[in-house]
Amino acid sequence: MSAFHRHRWTTPLTDPHMKVLEVAKRAADRAGKCLMDMAGKAEIHTKETSYNLVTEADLEAERLITETIRETFPDHTFLLEEGQSTGTAEADHLWIVDPLDATNNYAHGIPHFSVSIAYAEKGAIQAGVILDPVRDEWFCAERGKGAFMNDKPIQVTKSNSLEESVVGTGFYYDRGKLMEATLNSIHTLFKRNVRGIRRMGSAAIDLCWVANGRFDAFFEYQLAPWDYSAGKLIIEEAGGKCTDREGNLLEIESRSVVVGNPAVHELVLDAVRWTG
């Protein structure tokens, strides 16, 4: 972990009226640097179970993000993974923050984790930033302006069959019916001759990999808004489709995700649709 590359955002932030996206980038940069600096050294704690972890790095990165945003937008509200949330999905100005997506990876020295920050107005995501600090990959989008990785436009794949598609997935902390449903859907996808299934451990990065064409689709039966809000906008701006596990439009309070290029999304949804 100590050899992880360390990125620093260098854009000057002197304009008091800077765009929301630039503030999100600054916040993500500070959080990413924190995660890299604390890698392998942060104290690890458990939440409800032995496999639901939080580290000192989660808490410090979240503090840096909220502090950075409040410097410019002191009246905005937050939906936070670790700290006390101050806003709801329909708030006028809401920041949705995951300071460390893939805490289990991070705690075990697996170099695959991310920072995810989204900004919403009255339930509509307007801007999103996801930083993979290990690969120094920045995924950004503003509504109506396209999606980008390291300032280069990205788009979803043009695959139109499962046979040529790689699908990502994830497992929630539940080890009962959600786990069984996920395993059953993986079985179904393999029976339908999907090219491959991958479980990487960071839903935020998984969504970005759909947006830039590394994955053709992704599904997970339970996620929180901070896991997918920024990624949702990035995928949509890259030409993809996002719904919940029943095929409804993906909203801030949906709690489940099926995403992909438009053609493969429908094929995967048909295979994994679940109302349980």
KEKE-3310 file (N, C-alpha, C; in steps of 0.2 Angstrom, whole numbers, plus 5000, padded with zeros to 4 digits):
npx = (5004:5010:5017:5008:5002:5003:4992:4989:4978:4979:4972:4970:4960:4953:4942:4928:4915:4916:4912:4901:4907:4920:4923:4919:4929:4941:4938:4938:4951:4958:4953:4957:4971:4973:4968:4978:4989:4987:4986:4988:4991:4980:4968:4957:4940:4925:4908:4892:4894:4907:4912:4909:4916:4925:4937:4950:4954:4942:4934:4942:4944:4931:4929:4937:4932:4919:4923:4930:4919:4911:4918:4915:4902:4893:4880:4874:4868:4871:4872:4878:4890:4897:4896:4885:4871:4864:4854:4840:4834:4827:4832:4837:4850:4861:4874:4881:4890:4903:4917:4926:4925:4924:4930:4933:4943:4953:4956:4962:4973:4971:4973:4962:4950:4940:4935:4919:4909:4894:4883:4867:4851:4836:4832:4838:4853:4866:4880:4895:4909:4921:4935:4948:4961:4972:4975:4975:4964:4952:4935:4922:4907:4895:4878:4871:4882:4891:4902:4918:4934:4949:4949:4946:4933:4921:4912:4899:4899:4896:4891:4879:4874:4874:4884:4895:4899:4905:4901:4899:4897:4891:4891:4880:4881:4872:4870:4860:4845:4848:4861:4859:4850:4859:4869:4861:4857:4869:4872:4861:4865:4877:4872:4866:4876:4885:4899:4908:4909:4912:4918:4923:4924:4922:4909:4907:4918:4915:4904:4909:4917:4908:4904:4915:4917:4924:4917:4902:4890:4882:4877:4869:4861:4858:4862:4869:4864:4876:4885:4881:4876:4885:4890:4879:4875:4887:4887:4875:4878:4887:4880:4874:4861:4852:4844:4833:4833:4821:4818:4814:4816:4832:4834:4839:4835:4833:4841:4845:4853:4854:4864:4870:4876:4863:4857:4863:4859:4846:4846:4853:4845:4833:4838:4842:4832:4822:4811:4811)
npy = (4994:5006:5010:5016:5027:5045:5057:5075:5087:5101:5113:5130:5137:5150:5158:5164:5161:5148:5134:5120:5108:5110:5112:5100:5092:5097:5094:5079:5077:5081:5071:5060:5061:5060:5047:5039:5043:5038:5024:5008:5011:5016:5014:5001:4998:4989:4989:4984:4971:4959:4960:4972:4986:5001:5014:5024:5032:5033:5042:5053:5057:5060:5071:5080:5082:5087:5099:5105:5108:5116:5127:5135:5133:5136:5134:5123:5106:5089:5071:5058:5044:5041:5051:5063:5065:5079:5083:5079:5069:5077:5090:5107:5110:5097:5087:5072:5059:5048:5044:5034:5022:5004:5000:4988:4982:4992:4991:4979:4980:4979:4986:4995:5006:5020:5037:5046:5058:5067:5080:5086:5094:5096:5082:5079:5073:5084:5085:5075:5067:5055:5048:5037:5034:5026:5022:5035:5040:5050:5052:5062:5071:5083:5088:5086:5089:5079:5065:5061:5055:5059:5071:5067:5063:5050:5035:5022:5005:4997:4985:4972:4960:4946:4937:4944:4952:4959:4958:4967:4965:4965:4962:4964:4968:4959:4942:4933:4932:4942:4939:4926:4929:4936:4927:4917:4925:4927:4914:4913:4922:4916:4904:4910:4912:4923:4933:4936:4938:4949:4954:4967:4975:4989:4998:5011:5013:5002:5007:5018:5011:5005:5016:5020:5009:4998:4988:4981:4981:4982:4976:4977:4972:4979:4995:5010:5028:5036:5027:5026:5038:5048:5040:5036:5048:5050:5038:5040:5052:5047:5039:5028:5017:5018:5009:5003:4987:4982:4988:5001:5019:5025:5032:5044:5038:5025:5012:5000:4994:4993:4994:4999:4998:5004:4992:4980:4983:4980:4966:4961:4966:4958:4946:4947:4953:4957:4957:4954)
npz = (5000:5003:4992:4984:4971:4972:4969:4966:4965:4954:4950:4951:4964:4965:4962:4969:4964:4959:4949:4955:4951:4951:4965:4970:4964:4971:4984:4982:4979:4990:4999:4993:4993:5007:5009:5003:5010:5022:5020:5025:5038:5045:5058:5061:5062:5067:5061:5062:5059:5058:5045:5040:5039:5046:5044:5052:5041:5033:5041:5042:5029:5025:5033:5028:5015:5018:5025:5015:5005:5012:5014:5003:5000:5012:5017:5011:5011:5018:5013:5021:5022:5034:5044:5052:5043:5035:5026:5015:5001:4993:4995:4992:4990:4989:4995:4991:4999:4998:5007:5006:4996:4996:5008:5014:5005:5006:5019:5019:5012:4998:4983:4977:4977:4981:4980:4981:4976:4974:4968:4971:4966:4972:4971:4959:4952:4948:4946:4947:4954:4954:4961:4958:4967:4966:4953:4948:4941:4936:4936:4929:4928:4922:4922:4906:4900:4896:4900:4908:4908:4916:4909:4896:4884:4888:4884:4885:4880:4864:4864:4861:4866:4878:4876:4872:4883:4898:4914:4929:4947:4964:4982:4995:5013:5019:5022:5019:5011:5001:4997:4992:4981:4973:4970:4963:4952:4946:4942:4933:4923:4919:4913:4903:4895:4897:4894:4905:4923:4935:4951:4960:4971:4974:4971:4966:4957:4949:4942:4935:4927:4919:4912:4905:4897:4901:4908:4903:4909:4925:4941:4957:4971:4983:4988:4994:4993:4992:4987:4973:4967:4961:4951:4944:4937:4929:4921:4914:4907:4899:4890:4894:4903:4918:4931:4944:4953:4949:4937:4938:4936:4941:4957:4970:4981:4978:4981:4975:4960:4943:4929:4913:4895:4884:4877:4883:4896:4896:4894:4904:4915:4913:4916:4930:4937:4951:4964:4978)
capx = (5000:5014:5019:5002:5004:4999:4989:4987:4974:4983:4969:4969:4953:4953:4936:4923:4909:4918:4907:4901:4911:4927:4923:4919:4936:4945:4936:4940:4958:4960:4951:4961:4978:4972:4968:4985:4994:4985:4985:4992:4992:4974:4965:4951:4935:4919:4901:4887:4897:4915:4914:4907:4922:4926:4944:4951:4954:4935:4932:4946:4943:4924:4929:4941:4927:4914:4926:4931:4913:4908:4922:4912:4894:4891:4873:4872:4867:4875:4870:4885:4890:4900:4895:4878:4868:4860:4849:4836:4835:4824:4835:4838:4857:4863:4880:4881:4897:4906:4924:4931:4921:4928:4934:4936:4949:4957:4959:4966:4979:4970:4974:4956:4945:4938:4931:4913:4905:4889:4879:4860:4846:4829:4832:4841:4860:4869:4887:4898:4916:4923:4942:4952:4968:4978:4976:4975:4959:4946:4929:4918:4901:4890:4872:4870:4889:4895:4906:4925:4940:4955:4947:4944:4926:4920:4905:4898:4901:4891:4889:4872:4873:4878:4890:4901:4898:4908:4896:4901:4892:4893:4888:4879:4883:4867:4872:4854:4842:4852:4867:4857:4848:4864:4872:4856:4857:4876:4871:4857:4869:4882:4868:4864:4882:4888:4907:4912:4907:4918:4917:4929:4923:4920:4903:4908:4923:4912:4900:4914:4920:4903:4904:4921:4918:4928:4912:4896:4884:4884:4871:4869:4854:4857:4867:4866:4865:4883:4888:4880:4874:4889:4891:4873:4876:4893:4885:4870:4881:4891:4876:4871:4855:4852:4837:4834:4833:4814:4817:4811:4821:4836:4833:4843:4833:4831:4844:4848:4856:4856:4866:4874:4874:4856:4855:4865:4856:4839:4847:4855:4839:4829:4841:4843:4826:4821:4807:4811)
capy = (5000:5012:5012:5019:5034:5050:5063:5081:5092:5107:5118:5135:5138:5157:5161:5163:5158:5142:5129:5115:5102:5111:5111:5092:5089:5099:5089:5073:5077:5081:5065:5055:5061:5057:5039:5037:5044:5034:5017:5003:5014:5018:5010:4998:4996:4985:4992:4980:4964:4958:4961:4979:4990:5008:5015:5031:5035:5035:5047:5059:5059:5063:5077:5084:5083:5092:5105:5109:5110:5121:5133:5138:5132:5135:5133:5117:5100:5083:5065:5056:5037:5040:5056:5065:5068:5085:5084:5073:5068:5083:5096:5112:5109:5091:5084:5065:5058:5042:5046:5028:5016:4998:5000:4981:4982:4997:4988:4973:4981:4978:4993:4996:5009:5026:5043:5047:5064:5069:5086:5086:5099:5094:5076:5078:5074:5089:5085:5070:5066:5049:5047:5031:5037:5021:5023:5042:5041:5055:5052:5068:5073:5088:5086:5089:5091:5073:5062:5062:5052:5063:5076:5064:5060:5043:5032:5015:5000:4996:4978:4970:4953:4944:4933:4948:4957:4957:4961:4968:4964:4966:4959:4969:4965:4954:4935:4929:4932:4946:4935:4920:4931:4938:4921:4915:4929:4925:4908:4914:4925:4911:4900:4913:4913:4930:4932:4936:4941:4952:4957:4971:4978:4996:5000:5018:5012:4998:5011:5021:5006:5004:5022:5021:5004:4992:4984:4982:4982:4981:4975:4975:4972:4984:5000:5016:5033:5038:5022:5026:5044:5051:5035:5036:5053:5048:5033:5043:5056:5043:5036:5022:5017:5016:5008:4999:4980:4981:4992:5008:5024:5025:5039:5045:5033:5018:5007:4995:4996:4989:4999:4996:5002:5002:4986:4975:4984:4976:4959:4960:4967:4952:4940:4948:4957:4954:4961:4952)
capz = (5000:5004:4985:4980:4968:4976:4965:4969:4960:4954:4947:4956:4966:4968:4960:4974:4961:4955:4948:4959:4950:4953:4972:4971:4963:4976:4989:4981:4979:4997:5002:4990:4996:5014:5009:5001:5015:5028:5018:5029:5044:5048:5063:5058:5067:5064:5062:5064:5059:5057:5038:5039:5042:5045:5047:5053:5035:5031:5045:5041:5022:5025:5037:5023:5010:5020:5026:5008:5002:5017:5013:4997:5001:5019:5018:5008:5016:5016:5014:5022:5024:5040:5048:5053:5037:5037:5021:5012:4994:4990:4997:4987:4988:4993:4993:4993:4999:5001:5007:5005:4994:4996:5014:5015:5001:5009:5026:5018:5007:4991:4980:4973:4981:4978:4983:4977:4978:4970:4970:4968:4968:4972:4969:4953:4952:4944:4945:4950:4953:4957:4960:4959:4968:4965:4946:4946:4937:4938:4932:4931:4924:4924:4918:4900:4897:4894:4905:4906:4912:4915:4904:4890:4884:4888:4882:4886:4875:4859:4864:4861:4868:4884:4874:4871:4888:4905:4919:4936:4952:4971:4987:5001:5019:5020:5020:5018:5004:4996:4994:4988:4975:4969:4967:4958:4946:4943:4939:4927:4918:4916:4909:4897:4891:4898:4893:4911:4928:4939:4958:4961:4978:4974:4967:4962:4952:4944:4938:4931:4922:4914:4908:4900:4892:4903:4909:4898:4913:4932:4945:4964:4974:4988:4988:4997:4988:4991:4982:4966:4965:4956:4945:4940:4932:4924:4916:4909:4902:4894:4885:4897:4906:4925:4934:4950:4951:4946:4931:4939:4936:4947:4960:4975:4987:4975:4985:4971:4954:4937:4924:4907:4889:4883:4874:4887:4902:4896:4894:4911:4919:4911:4920:4937:4940:4958:4968:4984)
cpx = (5004:5017:5014:5004:5000:4998:4988:4984:4977:4979:4968:4962:4952:4946:4930:4916:4911:4912:4907:4906:4918:4928:4923:4926:4941:4944:4939:4947:4961:4959:4956:4969:4978:4972:4975:4990:4993:4985:4990:4993:4985:4971:4959:4946:4929:4913:4897:4890:4904:4917:4911:4911:4921:4933:4944:4951:4947:4933:4936:4945:4936:4925:4932:4936:4922:4917:4927:4925:4910:4912:4918:4905:4892:4884:4870:4872:4870:4871:4877:4885:4892:4897:4887:4876:4864:4854:4846:4837:4832:4826:4837:4846:4860:4869:4880:4888:4899:4914:4929:4926:4926:4933:4937:4943:4954:4961:4963:4972:4978:4969:4968:4951:4944:4935:4925:4910:4900:4885:4872:4856:4839:4828:4835:4849:4862:4876:4890:4905:4917:4931:4944:4959:4973:4980:4977:4970:4953:4940:4924:4912:4897:4884:4872:4877:4894:4899:4913:4929:4946:4954:4946:4937:4926:4913:4905:4899:4895:4889:4882:4870:4877:4884:4896:4902:4902:4903:4899:4895:4895:4889:4887:4881:4878:4870:4866:4851:4845:4857:4864:4854:4853:4868:4867:4856:4864:4875:4867:4861:4874:4878:4866:4870:4885:4896:4910:4908:4913:4915:4923:4929:4922:4915:4904:4913:4919:4907:4904:4916:4914:4903:4909:4922:4922:4923:4906:4890:4887:4877:4873:4863:4853:4863:4864:4867:4872:4887:4887:4878:4878:4890:4885:4874:4881:4890:4880:4873:4886:4887:4873:4864:4855:4845:4839:4833:4826:4813:4815:4817:4825:4836:4838:4841:4831:4834:4846:4849:4857:4858:4870:4873:4867:4854:4857:4861:4849:4840:4849:4849:4834:4832:4841:4837:4823:4817:4807:4813)
cpy = (5006:5014:5015:5026:5039:5056:5069:5085:5099:5113:5124:5137:5145:5161:5160:5160:5152:5138:5123:5109:5103:5110:5104:5090:5091:5095:5082:5072:5077:5074:5059:5055:5059:5050:5036:5037:5039:5026:5013:5005:5015:5012:5007:4996:4992:4989:4986:4972:4964:4960:4968:4983:4997:5009:5023:5035:5037:5041:5054:5062:5062:5070:5082:5086:5088:5099:5109:5112:5116:5128:5138:5138:5131:5133:5126:5111:5094:5076:5061:5048:5037:5045:5057:5068:5074:5087:5078:5074:5074:5090:5101:5111:5103:5088:5076:5062:5051:5043:5040:5022:5010:4998:4993:4980:4986:4994:4982:4974:4980:4985:4995:4999:5016:5031:5045:5053:5066:5076:5085:5092:5096:5087:5074:5079:5079:5088:5079:5069:5059:5048:5040:5033:5033:5022:5030:5043:5045:5054:5058:5068:5079:5087:5090:5091:5085:5070:5061:5058:5055:5067:5074:5061:5053:5041:5025:5011:5000:4989:4977:4963:4951:4940:4938:4953:4954:4962:4961:4967:4965:4963:4964:4965:4959:4947:4931:4930:4936:4942:4929:4923:4933:4932:4917:4918:4928:4919:4908:4917:4920:4906:4903:4915:4920:4928:4932:4940:4943:4955:4960:4974:4985:4998:5006:5017:5007:5002:5015:5017:5004:5010:5023:5014:4998:4986:4986:4983:4980:4980:4974:4976:4976:4988:5006:5022:5036:5033:5023:5033:5047:5047:5035:5042:5052:5043:5036:5048:5053:5038:5030:5023:5015:5015:5004:4992:4978:4984:4999:5013:5024:5032:5039:5039:5026:5012:5001:4997:4991:4994:4996:5001:5000:4995:4980:4976:4980:4969:4957:4960:4961:4946:4941:4952:4953:4959:4959:4957)
cpz = (5000:4997:4981:4977:4971:4971:4969:4963:4960:4951:4953:4958:4969:4966:4965:4971:4957:4954:4954:4958:4952:4961:4974:4969:4968:4982:4988:4981:4986:5001:4999:4992:5003:5014:5007:5006:5021:5027:5022:5036:5048:5052:5060:5064:5063:5066:5065:5064:5058:5050:5036:5042:5041:5048:5048:5047:5032:5034:5043:5033:5021:5028:5032:5018:5012:5022:5020:5005:5006:5016:5008:4998:5008:5021:5015:5013:5013:5017:5015:5024:5031:5045:5049:5047:5039:5032:5019:5005:4990:4992:4991:4985:4992:4990:4996:4993:5002:5001:5005:5003:4993:5002:5016:5011:5004:5015:5025:5013:5000:4988:4975:4977:4978:4982:4978:4980:4972:4973:4967:4970:4967:4969:4963:4953:4946:4942:4949:4949:4957:4956:4962:4961:4967:4958:4944:4941:4940:4933:4934:4926:4927:4919:4912:4896:4896:4901:4903:4911:4911:4909:4897:4890:4884:4886:4884:4880:4870:4859:4864:4863:4874:4882:4873:4877:4894:4909:4926:4941:4959:4976:4993:5007:5021:5018:5020:5011:4999:4993:4990:4981:4970:4966:4962:4952:4942:4939:4933:4921:4915:4911:4903:4893:4891:4897:4900:4916:4933:4946:4960:4968:4979:4969:4963:4956:4947:4939:4933:4925:4917:4909:4903:4896:4895:4905:4904:4903:4921:4936:4952:4967:4980:4989:4992:4992:4987:4987:4975:4963:4959:4950:4941:4934:4927:4919:4911:4904:4897:4889:4888:4900:4913:4927:4941:4948:4948:4939:4931:4938:4942:4950:4966:4981:4984:4979:4981:4964:4949:4931:4918:4901:4888:4881:4880:4894:4902:4896:4901:4916:4919:4915:4927:4940:4946:4962:4976:4990)
residu = (MET:SER:ALA:PHE:HIS:ARG:HIS:ARG:TRP:THR:THR:PRO:LEU:THR:ASP:PRO:HIS:MET:LYS:VAL:LEU:GLU:VAL:ALA:LYS:ARG:ALA:ALA:ASP:ARG:ALA:GLY:LYS:CYS:LEU:MET:ASP:MET:ALA:GLY:LYS:ALA:GLU:ILE:HIS:THR:LYS:GLU:THR:SER:TYR:ASN:LEU:VAL:THR:GLU:ALA:ASP:LEU:GLU:ALA:GLU:ARG:LEU:ILE:THR:GLU:THR:ILE:ARG:GLU:THR:PHE:PRO:ASP:HIS:THR:PHE:LEU:LEU:GLU:GLU:GLY:GLN:SER:THR:GLY:THR:ALA:GLU:ALA:ASP:HIS:LEU:TRP:ILE:VAL:ASP:PRO:LEU:ASP:ALA:THR:ASN:ASN:TYR:ALA:HIS:GLY:ILE:PRO:HIS:PHE:SER:VAL:SER:ILE:ALA:TYR:ALA:GLU:LYS:GLY:ALA:ILE:GLN:ALA:GLY:VAL:ILE:LEU:ASP:PRO:VAL:ARG:ASP:GLU:TRP:PHE:CYS:ALA:GLU:ARG:GLY:LYS:GLY:ALA:PHE:MET:ASN:ASP:LYS:PRO:ILE:GLN:VAL:THR:LYS:SER:ASN:SER:LEU:GLU:GLU:SER:VAL:VAL:GLY:THR:GLY:PHE:TYR:TYR:ASP:ARG:GLY:LYS:LEU:MET:GLU:ALA:THR:LEU:ASN:SER:ILE:HIS:THR:LEU:PHE:LYS:ARG:ASN:VAL:ARG:GLY:ILE:ARG:ARG:MET:GLY:SER:ALA:ALA:ILE:ASP:LEU:CYS:TRP:VAL:ALA:ASN:GLY:ARG:PHE:ASP:ALA:PHE:PHE:GLU:TYR:GLN:LEU:ALA:PRO:TRP:ASP:TYR:SER:ALA:GLY:LYS:LEU:ILE:ILE:GLU:GLU:ALA:GLY:GLY:LYS:CYS:THR:ASP:ARG:GLU:GLY:ASN:LEU:LEU:GLU:ILE:GLU:SER:ARG:SER:VAL:VAL:VAL:GLY:ASN:PRO:ALA:VAL:HIS:GLU:LEU:VAL:LEU:ASP:ALA:VAL:ARG:TRP:THR:GLY)
# end
